[in-house]
Amino acid sequence: MGAFSCFFASLLLFTSLNFHPGLCWEAEDGGGDVVTRTGREATEMLVGGGGAPPAPSSLPPSEPLHPQQAKPIFENALLQRDYFTIQRFAKRIQSDPQGYKKTWVGTNICKYRGFTCERLPYGARLNALAAVDFNGANFDGPNLRLDDFLEKLNETAIFHANSNNFKGTVPQNVSKLPYLYELDLSNNKLSGVFPTEVVKSTKLTFVDLRFNNFRGGVPGTAFNLDVDVFFINNNGFTTLPRNIGSTAALFLTFANNKFSGTIPSSIGSARNLREILFLGNNLSGCLPHQIGFLNKSTVFDVSGNNLTGPIPQSFACLLKMELLNLASNQFYGRVPEIVCRLPNIARLTLANNYFTQVGPYCRRLINLGKLDIRNNCVSGLPAQRSGAECAAFFSQRRRCTNERLMRRIPCQRTLMSLNITDTNWEEKEHIGPVAATYGTLVPHGP
């Protein structure tokens, strides 16, 4: 691992998802010795410190300096610059219930609450402000904005400010910060269209804009970012671009916006995707069969939309799927047996639809408490819709375009080679899944 990579690895990468990569950096202890820190210890320490004041002169000055005339002493020019940026920002905070500002005294900003310093990996290895963590600070003020603050912190790699009252939008020139790779502005009062500065910040790997007041379309360029995490749930976004499958993200949350239209078929190209939440929107049309290409996905949730059609047979290829939620839509037809036989399925939620048939494997899932098919149109099962309600639904002609593709199973050979028999399907122990993305549906999570 090079020095540059080592510098960034020491920071708070994916703290919200409990990822803990190997970390390494060097700091000086109080005696001047070099101490190597690793792991979580590195991310939790405030490294650095101001220089000592000069030794007193042997002869006192004829007139003592007034305290206001004393020049502040800084460890280096980088910390001096950030000191004045922080002090200007502090004046905007009129409500500080957690008492952060009480610690923002003196010139050693590395000891300020919410700020972390690291030694730069190049040149003179100067101490610099590397991370800002205001999560849960609940700062407030009539002019509490990020402008003239965030974009001025030139060496900052991580900026987390979940659960505050920041207004406005992402400042201009944030994309020029050379090291910024984690940006969490969730649960604030930011507004406007999708912030273009985020799209231009090509080094970002973690983007969290959930629980704000953003609106309008999400630009296609947002899905060209080389991010691992892209959380934009609980805003007012209305349209998804056709190229969402271009994303390199592992975790996507589009939940609880105002998205309408169909799910873009390009989604099948998002081959790195582990978890995706579409729930709580106004999406319509049939599910694209290309979803079956998401062979690394463990969570797929489109509940609470206006989607319709049968379940594509390609879902049989979702061999790592653990949580599949299609509830509260207008899906219909037979529940594919091959979907009920997915080897890792722990929860299949199909409630509040118009499914009409379930086979023996699906009935076993019902008995195991893993399949929820309440409020459908399945004859002989309890807690179903009334006959009149089902008849009214099916009185209207319903079909999907490209229905032939809905019956396609692209991984047919793989399924045959796996030879999922009755025995190994029943005896496989299912360990309860841990879905990181569901934590994003809580303002203060995950």
VEXGU-74215 format. One line per field, with one value per residue (C-alpha): residue number from 1; residue in one letter; x, y negated, z negated. Coordinates in steps of 0.5 Angstrom, whole numbers. Layout:
<gumis>
pos	(NUM, ...)
code	(a, ...)
x	(X, ...)
y	(Y, ...)
z	(Z, ...)
</gumis>
This chain:
<gumis>
pos	(1, 2, 3, 4, 5, 6, 7, 8, 9, 10, 11, 12, 13, 14, 15, 16, 17, 18, 19, 20, 21, 22, 23, 24, 25, 26, 27, 28, 29, 30, 31, 32, 33, 34, 35, 36, 37, 38, 39, 40, 41, 42, 43, 44, 45, 46, 47, 48, 49, 50, 51, 52, 53, 54, 55, 56, 57, 58, 59, 60, 61, 62, 63, 64, 65, 66, 67, 68, 69, 70, 71, 72, 73, 74, 75, 76, 77, 78, 79, 80, 81, 82, 83, 84, 85, 86, 87, 88, 89, 90, 91, 92, 93, 94, 95, 96, 97, 98, 99, 100, 101, 102, 103, 104, 105, 106, 107, 108, 109, 110, 111, 112, 113, 114, 115, 116, 117, 118, 119, 120, 121, 122, 123, 124, 125, 126, 127, 128, 129, 130, 131, 132, 133, 134, 135, 136, 137, 138, 139, 140, 141, 142, 143, 144, 145, 146, 147, 148, 149, 150, 151, 152, 153, 154, 155, 156, 157, 158, 159, 160, 161, 162, 163, 164, 165, 166, 167, 168, 169, 170, 171, 172, 173, 174, 175, 176, 177, 178, 179, 180, 181, 182, 183, 184, 185, 186, 187, 188, 189, 190, 191, 192, 193, 194, 195, 196, 197, 198, 199, 200, 201, 202, 203, 204, 205, 206, 207, 208, 209, 210, 211, 212, 213, 214, 215, 216, 217, 218, 219, 220, 221, 222, 223, 224, 225, 226, 227, 228, 229, 230, 231, 232, 233, 234, 235, 236, 237, 238, 239, 240, 241, 242, 243, 244, 245, 246, 247, 248, 249, 250, 251, 252, 253, 254, 255, 256, 257, 258, 259, 260, 261, 262, 263, 264, 265, 266, 267, 268, 269, 270, 271, 272, 273, 274, 275, 276, 277, 278, 279, 280, 281, 282, 283, 284, 285, 286, 287, 288, 289, 290, 291, 292, 293, 294, 295, 296, 297, 298, 299, 300, 301, 302, 303, 304, 305, 306, 307, 308, 309, 310, 311, 312, 313, 314, 315, 316, 317, 318, 319, 320, 321, 322, 323, 324, 325, 326, 327, 328, 329, 330, 331, 332, 333, 334, 335, 336, 337, 338, 339, 340, 341, 342, 343, 344, 345, 346, 347, 348, 349, 350, 351, 352, 353, 354, 355, 356, 357, 358, 359, 360, 361, 362, 363, 364, 365, 366, 367, 368, 369, 370, 371, 372, 373, 374, 375, 376, 377, 378, 379, 380, 381, 382, 383, 384, 385, 386, 387, 388, 389, 390, 391, 392, 393, 394, 395, 396, 397, 398, 399, 400, 401, 402, 403, 404, 405, 406, 407, 408, 409, 410, 411, 412, 413, 414, 415, 416, 417, 418, 419, 420, 421, 422, 423, 424, 425, 426, 427, 428, 429, 430, 431, 432, 433, 434, 435, 436, 437, 438, 439, 440, 441, 442, 443, 444, 445, 446)
code	(m, g, a, f, s, c, f, f, a, s, l, l, l, f, t, s, l, n, f, h, p, g, l, c, w, e, a, e, d, g, g, g, d, v, v, t, r, t, g, r, e, a, t, e, m, l, v, g, g, g, g, a, p, p, a, p, s, s, l, p, p, s, e, p, l, h, p, q, q, a, k, p, i, f, e, n, a, l, l, q, r, d, y, f, t, i, q, r, f, a, k, r, i, q, s, d, p, q, g, y, k, k, t, w, v, g, t, n, i, c, k, y, r, g, f, t, c, e, r, l, p, y, g, a, r, l, n, a, l, a, a, v, d, f, n, g, a, n, f, d, g, p, n, l, r, l, d, d, f, l, e, k, l, n, e, t, a, i, f, h, a, n, s, n, n, f, k, g, t, v, p, q, n, v, s, k, l, p, y, l, y, e, l, d, l, s, n, n, k, l, s, g, v, f, p, t, e, v, v, k, s, t, k, l, t, f, v, d, l, r, f, n, n, f, r, g, g, v, p, g, t, a, f, n, l, d, v, d, v, f, f, i, n, n, n, g, f, t, t, l, p, r, n, i, g, s, t, a, a, l, f, l, t, f, a, n, n, k, f, s, g, t, i, p, s, s, i, g, s, a, r, n, l, r, e, i, l, f, l, g, n, n, l, s, g, c, l, p, h, q, i, g, f, l, n, k, s, t, v, f, d, v, s, g, n, n, l, t, g, p, i, p, q, s, f, a, c, l, l, k, m, e, l, l, n, l, a, s, n, q, f, y, g, r, v, p, e, i, v, c, r, l, p, n, i, a, r, l, t, l, a, n, n, y, f, t, q, v, g, p, y, c, r, r, l, i, n, l, g, k, l, d, i, r, n, n, c, v, s, g, l, p, a, q, r, s, g, a, e, c, a, a, f, f, s, q, r, r, r, c, t, n, e, r, l, m, r, r, i, p, c, q, r, t, l, m, s, l, n, i, t, d, t, n, w, e, e, k, e, h, i, g, p, v, a, a, t, y, g, t, l, v, p, h, g, p)
x	(0, 3, 4, -2, -7, -5, -7, -14, -14, -13, -20, -27, -28, -36, -36, -44, -44, -39, -33, -26, -21, -13, -11, -4, -1, 4, 4, 8, 7, 8, 16, 17, 17, 14, 8, 4, -3, -8, -15, -20, -15, -13, -20, -22, -15, -14, -7, -3, -2, 0, 8, 10, 11, 18, 22, 22, 27, 32, 30, 23, 20, 20, 12, 8, 4, -3, -6, -10, -3, -1, 0, -3, 2, 0, 4, 4, 1, -5, -7, -7, -11, -16, -17, -19, -24, -27, -28, -32, -36, -37, -40, -46, -48, -53, -55, -50, -54, -48, -43, -38, -36, -34, -28, -26, -21, -14, -10, -9, -15, -13, -16, -23, -29, -31, -24, -19, -12, -7, 0, 0, 3, 8, 13, 15, 9, 5, 0, -7, -14, -17, -24, -30, -35, -41, -46, -51, -49, -56, -53, -57, -58, -61, -55, -53, -50, -44, -41, -35, -33, -33, -30, -24, -22, -17, -14, -20, -22, -28, -34, -40, -45, -51, -57, -56, -60, -55, -59, -58, -54, -47, -42, -39, -32, -33, -31, -24, -22, -17, -18, -25, -28, -33, -39, -45, -50, -56, -62, -61, -65, -61, -65, -65, -64, -59, -52, -48, -41, -43, -43, -36, -33, -30, -26, -32, -33, -39, -45, -50, -56, -62, -67, -66, -71, -67, -72, -72, -69, -62, -57, -54, -47, -49, -48, -41, -38, -34, -38, -39, -45, -50, -56, -61, -67, -72, -72, -77, -73, -78, -74, -68, -64, -64, -56, -57, -54, -47, -46, -40, -44, -45, -51, -56, -62, -68, -73, -79, -78, -83, -80, -84, -84, -81, -75, -69, -67, -60, -60, -58, -51, -50, -46, -43, -50, -51, -57, -62, -68, -74, -79, -84, -84, -89, -86, -90, -90, -87, -80, -75, -72, -65, -66, -64, -57, -56, -52, -49, -55, -57, -63, -68, -74, -79, -85, -90, -90, -95, -91, -95, -94, -91, -85, -80, -77, -70, -71, -69, -62, -61, -58, -55, -62, -64, -69, -74, -80, -85, -91, -96, -96, -100, -96, -100, -100, -97, -91, -85, -83, -76, -76, -78, -73, -67, -62, -61, -68, -69, -75, -80, -85, -91, -97, -102, -101, -106, -102, -107, -102, -97, -94, -91, -84, -88, -92, -86, -84, -90, -90, -83, -85, -81, -86, -91, -97, -103, -108, -107, -112, -109, -115, -115, -110, -112, -112, -114, -117, -125, -127, -130, -124, -120, -125, -125, -118, -117, -123, -118, -113, -106, -100, -93, -89, -84, -87, -83, -77, -81, -80, -73, -68, -61, -57, -61, -54, -52, -58, -58, -50, -53, -58, -62, -65, -71, -66, -61, -66, -70, -64, -60, -59, -61, -58, -62, -59, -56, -58, -54, -59, -65, -61, -62, -69, -68, -66, -60, -58, -55)
y	(0, -7, -13, -16, -10, -9, -16, -15, -8, -11, -15, -13, -9, -7, -8, -8, -1, 2, 3, 3, 4, 4, -2, -5, -12, -15, -20, -23, -22, -27, -25, -26, -18, -15, -11, -7, -6, -1, 0, -3, -6, -11, -13, -15, -19, -27, -27, -33, -39, -46, -48, -51, -58, -61, -61, -67, -73, -73, -81, -82, -88, -95, -94, -88, -86, -87, -80, -82, -84, -77, -73, -66, -61, -55, -49, -50, -55, -49, -49, -57, -57, -52, -56, -62, -58, -55, -61, -64, -58, -58, -65, -62, -57, -60, -53, -48, -43, -38, -44, -43, -50, -50, -46, -51, -55, -56, -55, -47, -46, -38, -38, -41, -37, -34, -35, -30, -31, -27, -28, -29, -23, -27, -33, -35, -31, -36, -36, -37, -37, -31, -29, -33, -29, -33, -27, -29, -35, -39, -45, -51, -58, -63, -63, -56, -54, -50, -56, -59, -53, -46, -48, -52, -45, -44, -37, -34, -27, -26, -31, -28, -32, -28, -31, -38, -44, -46, -50, -52, -47, -44, -50, -51, -49, -43, -39, -42, -39, -34, -29, -29, -22, -21, -26, -25, -31, -27, -29, -37, -42, -42, -44, -45, -41, -35, -39, -39, -39, -32, -30, -33, -31, -25, -22, -21, -14, -15, -20, -21, -26, -23, -26, -33, -37, -36, -36, -34, -29, -26, -27, -21, -23, -22, -14, -15, -17, -11, -11, -5, -8, -12, -14, -19, -17, -21, -27, -30, -27, -25, -22, -17, -17, -11, -10, -8, -1, -5, -6, -2, -3, 3, 0, -4, -7, -11, -10, -15, -20, -22, -17, -16, -12, -5, -2, -3, 4, 2, 4, 11, 8, 6, 12, 10, 8, 12, 8, 3, 0, -3, -3, -8, -12, -12, -7, -4, 1, 8, 11, 11, 18, 15, 15, 23, 21, 18, 24, 21, 18, 20, 14, 12, 8, 5, 5, -1, -3, -2, 4, 9, 16, 23, 24, 25, 32, 29, 28, 35, 33, 28, 34, 29, 26, 26, 21, 20, 15, 14, 12, 7, 7, 10, 16, 22, 29, 35, 34, 38, 44, 43, 36, 40, 45, 39, 42, 36, 33, 31, 27, 26, 21, 21, 18, 14, 16, 20, 27, 33, 39, 42, 48, 53, 50, 43, 47, 49, 42, 40, 46, 43, 36, 34, 32, 27, 27, 24, 20, 23, 28, 35, 39, 44, 39, 35, 27, 26, 21, 22, 25, 19, 15, 20, 20, 13, 13, 18, 15, 10, 13, 13, 15, 13, 11, 16, 22, 27, 24, 25, 32, 32, 35, 33, 37, 44, 48, 45, 47, 54, 55, 53, 58, 56, 62, 62, 65, 59, 54, 56, 58, 51, 47, 40, 35, 28, 23, 16, 11, 5, 0, 1, -3, -9, -9, -12, -20, -18, -12, -7)
z	(0, 2, -2, 1, 0, -7, -8, -6, -9, -16, -15, -16, -10, -10, -18, -16, -13, -19, -14, -17, -12, -14, -16, -17, -19, -23, -29, -34, -41, -46, -47, -39, -38, -32, -34, -29, -29, -26, -25, -29, -33, -28, -26, -33, -35, -34, -32, -32, -36, -36, -37, -44, -45, -45, -51, -55, -53, -59, -59, -60, -55, -58, -56, -57, -51, -51, -51, -44, -41, -42, -35, -35, -34, -29, -27, -20, -15, -13, -20, -20, -14, -17, -23, -21, -16, -22, -26, -21, -20, -28, -28, -24, -29, -34, -36, -39, -43, -44, -45, -40, -40, -47, -44, -39, -42, -42, -35, -36, -31, -31, -38, -36, -37, -30, -27, -26, -23, -19, -17, -9, -5, -1, -2, -9, -12, -15, -20, -16, -17, -14, -17, -19, -23, -25, -25, -30, -32, -30, -29, -27, -25, -20, -16, -17, -10, -7, -3, -5, -9, -6, 0, -4, -7, -2, -5, -8, -5, -9, -11, -15, -17, -18, -22, -22, -19, -14, -8, -1, 3, 4, 5, 12, 12, 8, 14, 14, 7, 9, 3, 2, 2, -3, -3, -8, -8, -10, -14, -13, -10, -3, 3, 10, 16, 16, 14, 20, 15, 13, 20, 22, 16, 19, 13, 9, 7, 2, 3, -2, 0, -3, -8, -4, 0, 7, 13, 20, 25, 23, 28, 32, 30, 23, 25, 28, 22, 19, 12, 8, 4, 7, 2, 5, 1, -2, 3, 8, 14, 20, 26, 27, 33, 37, 36, 28, 30, 31, 24, 20, 14, 9, 5, 8, 5, 9, 4, 2, 7, 13, 19, 24, 31, 31, 28, 34, 37, 36, 29, 31, 33, 26, 24, 18, 15, 8, 5, 9, 6, 10, 5, 4, 11, 17, 21, 26, 32, 32, 29, 34, 35, 34, 27, 27, 29, 22, 20, 14, 11, 4, 3, 8, 6, 11, 6, 5, 13, 19, 22, 26, 30, 28, 24, 30, 30, 30, 23, 22, 24, 17, 14, 8, 7, -1, -1, 5, 4, 9, 4, 5, 13, 18, 20, 22, 25, 22, 17, 21, 17, 19, 15, 9, 10, 10, 5, 1, 0, -7, -6, 0, 0, 5, 0, 3, 11, 15, 16, 17, 16, 12, 13, 8, 6, 5, 0, -3, -4, -7, -12, -14, -15, -9, -4, -5, 0, -4, 0, 6, 11, 9, 8, 2, -2, -8, -8, -1, 3, 4, 11, 13, 12, 16, 22, 22, 23, 28, 32, 35, 40, 38, 41, 42, 48, 50, 46, 49, 46, 39, 40, 41, 36, 38, 33, 35, 36, 29, 26, 29, 26, 19, 19, 13, 11, 6, 0, 1, 1, -5, -9, -8, -14, -12, -17, -17, -13, -14, -10, -10, -6, -10, -15, -11, -11, -18, -18, -24, -21, -19)
</gumis>
